[in-house]
């Protein structure tokens, strides 16, 4: 996204978007999960019912005194059907994973390509041809898509403690070690200073509505807001947890990792006179292999780089499918293994449509876009912003203020600032993103 949107200007707007847009809504989603302690659908149903009741003083003649009586609002429409937001979040996670798994599977293939030395002295034409040959082969894409889904489902099937936490304890430190090691390597390259200028010097002439909206959308997508995963993880938090501290830590390290990735990628791009504006997968799977093939120890660097991408992808995929699995387990009283197998197979099957979008069905267009592009558009431009907006409104206007403040476990000044952002600024920005996505 930085490459496509003007470098440092995008980075600055992205960081502001994280602070002003994504972080307040992230806190809201975690808070909703912490209060509800269930899957996203049941949590929103339970909390909307809780919000629909109030207490008032009534005279009790039998006791000859005034008592507190619990009443439900006469007009209850405002508190109904909020569980649909949970349904939408679960659906968004499954849809995203269906294509995410396909793209993430490419990293596995490129790890093997790197180890085998297939990038050594590769030309621009050769790199492009290798990539296009790869994505035009549906059997190979299905193979790597399948392998990645199996790995994801295996980890998730083991549960929170034995599966997800154990995997994260290995993968996240491994991710940071690789990131820091490759960033140190990037700092030794001749293009490092140009890369730092590109990343951290904002050229506001490049700022336009597209750059601003891209930065806001990316901040939202990067923190997994609006798909229920934060709600599920929030449900496991201890009662005395400070939601502001947890959310700030996640947002900080997520942004830190993204910037480290830029410090790794762009020195390579500028050192070897490559095009920093290569869009999307082109930069990763076509442009960078040219540099890896030309540099000393390129085979090792390339292998570490694609392992890093795999680590980042597998940790994200776990979060994408966990809300759906939690819902199926609680709704149908199934074992985690059985629920994971059912949803894994369903998601894998949906992913075949993305695979075919790159080859056999590449000419099949709906609204001028491939099936993959349509799923990406539906989730990132419509479902996630809309889900985030509704969660912000739910925490800001539907839940009782006293309950929200209690769950935040923070001082009142910080809570009041958060309320202002959540109830005014964040919804306005989200509405802008949502409208821009559908027109």
Secondary structure, DSSP 8 states (H G I E B T S, - for coil): -TTTTTTHHHHHHHHHHIIIIIHHHHHHHHHHHHHH-S-HHHHHHHHHHHHTEEEEEEEETTTTEEEEEEEE-S--GGGSSTHHHHHHHHHHHHHHHHHHHHHHHHHHHHHHHHHTTTTTT--HHHHHHHHHHHHT-HHHHHHHHHHHHHHHHHHHHTHIIIIIIHHHHHHHHHHHHHHHHHHHHHHTSTTHHHHHHHHHS--GGG--HHHHHHHHHHHHHHTTTTSSHHHHHHTTS-TT--HHHHHHHHHHHHHHHHHHHHHHHHHHHHHTT--TT--THIIIIIIHHHHHHHSTTHHHHHHHHHHHHHHHHHHHHHHHHHHHHHHHHHHH---HHHHHHHHHHHHHHHHHHHHHHTTTTTT--BTTB-HHHHHHHIIIIIIHHHHHHHHHHIIIIIS-HHHHHHHHTS-HHHHHHHHHIIIIIHHHHHHHHHHHHH-
